[in-house]
């Protein structure tokens, strides 16, 4: 299977490298020092399940790659539309574009540009990041759940599961990808918001009653606007999300915290900004998400001037 990965960071870099290690034909679209390091030394992965290096084609110009069977679309949410335009040369009539991004509205934006029939929604459950140019640091997780946006059962989903499992990636097809995306969204809004706001890891957040209460309020607000949007979120989602957060390694941070502390742009609008906007649309107060949005807004495009 021919695959292309756009966004060769913690998520795309890790899963793409696993697929290349398994013998799939994978090309990477990256930029800057990360791209130069991949070209010079290959893409390295440091992981609890074993370190490895793959020598793979890499470019900053998708036009140099022939159309592929699958695009792993792993860019930050704020780059969705520009990256979707960039991958047009890769998309043939039967190309699948699997979005593995934070947020719940990327698939719609992507579909408007490449065509909705190409798009599969997906959620990645993994802690990984670029440790240095050309190196992916994988600390835990590694599961992908994905599915058709119209909730149909399709042969292409089962075919892709087979390819991912062959690469020793834990993959499954969701019967309701909208619910899957929103369940992860509720979790990451809280984790990303609180680790970034406090600059502390999950263990410290859980240890402080007031901070942990705020964590739960963020989850509740996201659940409320998700249900108002018509997503069939289960009645026990708050309890399950908090239980999952209790199991997170006490030293864990979020990708937003990483971006904040490294002077990068934040996915603030796709997470807390989206909750606030939906709350206003449907008439539900979202004070916890608004507080995070207001406090981090000066850092959204990098360090304040």
N, C-alpha and C positions, 0 to 999 in steps of 0.2 A: 504494500500500500504506500502510495506517495502522500506525504504529509508535509505541511509547512506550519511553523510556529511563529506567530507574530506576538512579540512581547516575551523575550527570553529571560525573564526575571525569575523570581522564586518559584512561581507556578509553572509557567511555560518552559522555563529552563529545565526544571526537574522532570516533568512528565515527558517533554521532548527528548531529553537525554535517555530516559528509561526506554522509550520506543526505539531510539537509535541503537541502544545497547542490545536490544532484542532483534536487530537486523532490519528494522523498517527503514524506508528511504525518507529521511527527515532533513528538511532545510530550515534554518533559523533566520529570522529577520530581527536584527538587533541594531544597535547604534553605539557610537562613541568608543570609549576605552573597552567596554564589554565586548563589542564586536571585534575590535583589534586583537584582544586577548584570545577570543575563540578561534580566530583565524590563525593566530601564531602558535597556540599551544593546545587547541581543542577545548571543549567544554568539560570542566571538571565538576564532579559532584562529591561532596563530603556528606556522608549519611550514616546513621546508626546501623543500617542494613548493609553497609559496605561502600567504600569509596571507589570511584571509577572515573575514567576519562573517555569521552567519545570524540573522534575527529569527524566533524560534520561540516557540510557547506553552510556558510553564513554570509549574509549580505544586508545592506541597508536599503536595497532597491528591489522590491517584490517583482518588478518587471523583468528581472533577470532569471526568474524561476518560472518554469512552465506550469500550466494549470495542474492542480493537485486533486487528490481524492478527498482529503480532509484538511481544513485549516483549524488549528488550535488557536483560538482568538483570546489572548491572555493579557491584553493591554490594560492600563489603568482606565477607570471609567471616564475620566475627563478626556481621554484620547480616543474614545469609541468611534466617533464619526470620522475623524481624520484617518484613523487606521483602517476603517471600513472602506473608505475611498481608495486607500493605498493597496488593498488586497484585491481590488477588482480584476487585475490580470491573472490572479490565481484561481478565480472562480469560473469553472466550466459549468455547463448545464446541470451536471450531476454531482457537483462538489458540495460537501457538507461543511458548514462553518459552526464549530462548537465553541460557544462562548463560555469561558471560565473566568468570570469577573465578579467583583464585588458590586452589589446593587441589584435592583429588580426591574430596571427599565432599559438596560443595555441591549437586550435582544430586540426590542422594538426599534431602537435607533439603528441597530445593525441591519435589521430586515428592510428598513426603508431604503437602504443604500445597495445592498447586495441581493435583495429579494427575500421576502419572508420564508419562502419554501426552502431556502438553503440553511436556515438557522436552526440549531439545536441549543436549547438552554442547558446550562450545566452549573453544578456547584462543586468546588474543590475543597476538600477538608484536609488541610496540610499546613504545617509551619515550615516555611523555607524562605530564603532571601539570598540576594547577591552578597556574598561575603567580601569579595573583591572582584575586579574585572576578570571574567572567565571562570569564576568559581561560584557554584550554588551550594549554600549551606542548608542542608535539610535536617531538621531537628526531630520532627515527629509527623505522624499522619501520612496521607498519601492516597486518599480515596476520592473517586469521582462519581457523582450521581448526575445523570443527564436524561433528557427526553425530548420528545416532540412538543412544540409550543401549543399544538392543538390537542395534546394529550392522547393522540392515536398511538397504536402499536405499529412499529415499522420495522422492516427488515434491515434498514440501514443502521438503526440503533443496536440491534442484536449483532450485526456484523462488526460494528465498532467496539462493542463490549469484548468480542472475541480477540480483536487486535490488542486492546488494552490489557486484557488478562494474560495474553501471551507475553507481554512485557512486564509481567508481575505487578501490574497496577490493579488495585482493588476497584472494580467498576461495576455499576449496576444501572439499570434503566428505571427511571421514576415513572409511576403511573399518573402523577400530577406534578409536573415540573414547576408550575407556578407556586404550589404549596412548598415544594422543596426549596425553591429560591427564597421564599419569604421566611421559612424556618431558619435558614442560615442567616438571612438578613437581620432578623431579630437578635440573633446571637452576636453577630459582628458589630452591629450598631452599638451595643452595650460594651463589648470588649474593646473595640477600637476607641470609642468615646472616652471610657474611663481610664484606660492605660495612657491615652494621650493627654487627657485633662490633668491627671495627677502626676504623670511621668513616673508611675509606679507599676510593678508587675502584678499579676492576678492574685498572688498570695497576699500582698499588702492590701489590695482592694477588698478581698474577702474578709480580712482581719479587722477592718474598720466598719462598725455597724452602719454609720451614716453613709459611707461610700458604697457599701454593699446594697443599702436601701436604694440609693440613686441608680445603681446598676439595674436593679429590678424595675425601677420606674421607666427606664429607657426601654427595656424589653416590653413592658406593658403598653407603652405608647406605640411602639412599632406594631405590636399585635393588633391594637385597636384600629389603626389606620389600614392595616392589611385586610382585616375583615370588612372594613367599610369599603375597600376597593373591590370586594367580591371574592376574595381568596378564602377557601375553606380551611382555615387554620384550626387545628384540633383544640378542644377545650382545655386540655392539660398542657398546652405549649409553654406557658409561663413556668410551671413547675419543672418541666423537662429541660427547658433552657437553663434555668438556674442550677439544676442538678448537673448538667453538662459542664457549666462554668465551674462548679465545685471540683470537677475532675481534671480541669486544666492544670498543667504544671505550675506550681507557685511562682516560678521564675519567668513565666511566659509573658511576653508583651504582644502587641499587634503590629501588623504591617503599617498601620497609620502612625503608630508611635515611632517606628523605624523611620518613616518618611519625615515626621516632624523633627526628630532629633538629628537627622542628617540633612536638614535644610531643603527637603524636596516638597513638591506640591502634594496637597492632601486630597483624598477622595471625600471631602467633607460634604459637598453638595449631593453626591450620589447616596450618601448614608443619611446623616442627620438633617441635611437640607431637604431631602426628599420627604422624610417623615413630617417635618414642619409644614411643608407645602401641602401635603395630603391632609394633615390635620386642619389646616385653614379651609381647604376645599370642602371637607366633610363636617366641619364644625366641632372638631374635637381638640381640646387643649393639649399641647405637647411641651410643657414647660421644661422637662428634663432635657429633651433633645434640643430645644431652643437654647438652653443655657450652654450646652456643649458647642452648638453652632456659633453662638455669639462669642464664646471665649476663645475658640480656635480660628474664627474667621480671619483675624489679622495674619495668621500663618498659612492661609490656604494656598497661596502661590509661592510659598517659600518664606524665609525670614522677613519680618516687616522692615521696611526701609527706616 
